[in-house]
Structure formats: C-alpha cells, structure tokens
Amino acid sequence: MGNIRTWSLAVIAGIFVMVVAHQRSNADARPGQSGAPTVAAALAPATAPAGRVTGLPDFSGLVAEAGGSVVNVSVTEKAQKIPGLSGQGQGQGDGDDPLSQFFRRFQTPTPGPDRAPPSKGVGSGFIVSSDGYVLTNAHVVSDASEVVVTLTDRREFTAKVVGIDKASDVALIKIAATGLPTVRFGDPAKLRPGQWAIAIGSPFGFENSVTAGVISGLGRPLIDGSNTNYVTFIQTDAAVNPGNSGGPLFNIDGEVIGINSQIYSRTGGYMGVSFAIPIDFALNVKDQLQKNGKVLRSRIGVSVQDIKQQLALSFGLTTPHGALISSVDPTGPGEKAGLKAGDVITSVNGRNIDHSWDLPAIVSQLPPGSQARLGIWHDRKATEVTVKTVLLEDSPGQVARNSGEDSGGKLGLVLRSLQPNEQQELHTKGRLLIEDVTGPALAAGLQPGDVVLGVNGVRVATVADLKREVARAGHNVALLVQREDAQIYYPVDVG
C-alpha cells in the first residue's frame, strides 16, 4: 500500500514538472504574452520619466546648413579727435556708469598695440536676404568709416550701412551680391528656459566659431546706461565673447531666434551670462530701416513702475503683475483715453504685460497713430481701454517711463498744506507736503519734501482725505508721491 502511495505521488510530481516546463517553453516562444517576465524584460531599464534628458544633440548638421549665412564684419573706425582714446568706443558702455563694468557689448578691437586712431574692430552678422542685406549690431558699425563683410567662402565685400538704430542696437548693412544663403527665422514667443541655444560668430576674430548652451531666461531688461529701454533680452549661457557682436543665436531647429548683443562680465570676457535681441523685435527694426532709413516708435504718455507683493495687495490684485501707472502726461494720449495714476496695464493688444519693462518694449513697436487695446485693472476691476498712439519724439522716457520702486514697511508722516504759489514753485498739483517722516513711512522710503498725491489710486488734497483713504485701505497702503518731477508709488505696511 505504501509503495502504491509513493508511486502515485511521484507520478503527480512528474506531471506537475512537465506542465511547468511546457508553460515556460510557451513563454519563451511568445515573449511578452505571458504574465511571467522574461530575462530581457527583467534587465531592461525602466521607462525614463517625462522631461528627462535622454541624450545630447549633434549640432554639426545645423552648422553645415546655417553656417554659410553667418559673416564676419570688419570695421575701420572714424578718427578720434582726442589722441589716446582708441581703446574707447568699442561699445562697452559709459565709463562713468557704475554698471558699465558688468554689461558689455562685445565688438572686439583688432589685436595689436595701442596706436593712434583710426582703429579697427571685428564683429559678426548674418544674411537675411539673398540680395545682400545683413543684420548686425549698431555698436559694431556706428562709428565706422569702412565696413568689410567676409563670407565663409572667403569672398570680401565693402558694405553700405543702410541704417542704424542705437536705441535697439540693431543695424542693417548691404553688400553687392546675389544668390546668397540666408537664415531662417524662429519665433521667440515659443522659447522656454532650458531649450538649446547655438551661437555662431567671430569671437576674437576666429571666424565661424560655434558654441552651444541653453536659454537661461527670457524678457530680461538691462539698465546699463545704454539705450536699451525698448528691448527685453533673451539670456543664454552659450559662450559668446568680443567679436560675437551681431552674430545669430539659433534654436535647435536651425532658426535664428536672436542677435547676440551684450555679455555680463567683470573682466570683459565670457562669464556665463549673455544677452540677445529677440529676432522678431530686430526684424521690425530691420524693415523700418530698409524702408525709411530710420525707426519710428510710439508712445502712450504714461510713466509706469513694477508691482511687488505689497502694491499688488493694495490694488486688489491676487498676484503681482502688470505695469502700474504712476503718472500720466496731461497732454498725451493716455490722458485722453482716461488712464489714471493707480491703473495697472495688464495687456496690450492681447499680449500680456507681466513686468513694467514689458510695456515700453511692446508699445514702442506699434506704428504711430495706431490703436492700442489696453487691458486695465481699474478700481479693483478688469476692463479695457483703447488708446491711439502718437509718435515718440526721441525721448526714451515718453513711451512708458519705468520709474522704479522703493519698498518699505502704519504711517509716520508730518504733513502741511501747500499754498498755490508753493505749488507753482514745485510744479505740482498736489496739496500735501511731507515735512517729517518716521516709522513705517520712513522705512518705505518717503522723504521730507515729497508731495503726497494719492492713496491706493484715489487723489487726496487734505489730511482728512488722507486719513479717510488710509482707514479704508486696510493693512496695505500705496502712497502716490511726487519727488521733484517724478511720480512713484510707495507701498507702506500699516499693520
């Protein structure tokens, strides 16, 4: 009996082994159809999370396709009146400007010892039409008596300067040639930080040098003493150096997205932060220079400042954004359209205004006399206002002057009423003069001699008006103050 039981168990075990072996055989024959994982599946790497970089690109095809449209620009500068200044005028800013040592335009002087002017310089450019139009930087050619363009096939042409716009640092030059290779243009509005950026130019005179990096930031304003009021730059860490000025910045599809213009540097060389003029802005300038030889810009007659958290709370905004109007030109189009100090401009023709410096960059590109549809935050409500732009008469601050902002932390003001003759002397419509400042107002940056004009967008003419509006305001008060000829909002935390 025991032997029979033992034999039966052995038979059952054998059948089980055969079934398991058959299942494994089927699984090997049809990988991926069985619930049991194969060796290959077990050793395969896990799927990379979305957004992870899985490889590095090869830019050689891009360079081969687009490199032929990048040119070297050599200039002979006009003779200087004062000897010994040949090292100046290379586009590195005003020496009296404390920021000039950091923001540098990077046309490079031709290597050699100091010598009497005229001097030579080297920059870059790129061909935008097959009949010889070339874009470069204004500071590369603005002081040139002769401009020579060298193509990648070593042909040289003396170039004609069609037009220079120093306010944007864009210049258009022309060579007598046809059938030239041209660049393709990308859309800077589609750029995102972290995307690839490729620069081609002539750093230190080394023609058609290629460097690569990423887009580090967008919409960067530069306050460096130069006329860059109308440009918000693309920031990149693609290596650019003296001689890259005017060269193109490409995206990974080989499209030009900007013109390399300035670097941030303590030494004059590359330190990882470079700035390019967005190509859509540059093409607007190019078209005007080609048609008229100059650039016409628009203004709407307001001064604006950026909005921080305290000011946003004061005006009922959920988040800090837009351009806060601090003053309105009494004879300008903004006044005619009903714009008031304390209004916040949030968009222009559907384009969002995130920071105050976005406004002049957008408004200046509109044709004078055109209609600008402004999104406005007025009296804690969103609305729209239409403004007819007017010509900007070579006065950079008129487009939408960026007044800046001082910030600080209940009011500690000693005030008195101004007499009519005092108002005339101070050129103000305000009625309340600050005689002494303590506490939160002092911390906020207010000073004796300032004239208080309003509270949270409401005009005040007496101390009683001021107290009433401060009581209504709650914890966050935005005081509109006139200091000399400027108007600016100061946020004061009244606790």
LINPE-V925841 format. One record per helix or strand. SS is the DSSP state (a for helix, b for strand). FROM is the first residue (numbers start at 1). LEN is the number of residues. Records with the same first field share a line. If there is no record, write none. Layout:
# LINPE-V925841
SS: FROM-LEN, FROM-LEN
This chain:
# LINPE-V925841
a: 2-28, 39-5, 60-10, 138-4, 188-3, 203-3, 279-14, 309-6, 333-4, 356-8, 396-3, 420-7, 439-6, 463-11
b: 70-8, 103-3, 108-2, 120-8, 133-5, 144-7, 156-3, 160-6, 170-5, 184-2, 196-6, 209-12, 233-4, 248-3, 255-10, 274-5, 298-2, 302-4, 323-6, 344-5, 351-2, 371-8, 381-8, 390-2, 400-3, 407-1, 413-5, 432-6, 451-5, 458-2, 476-8, 486-8
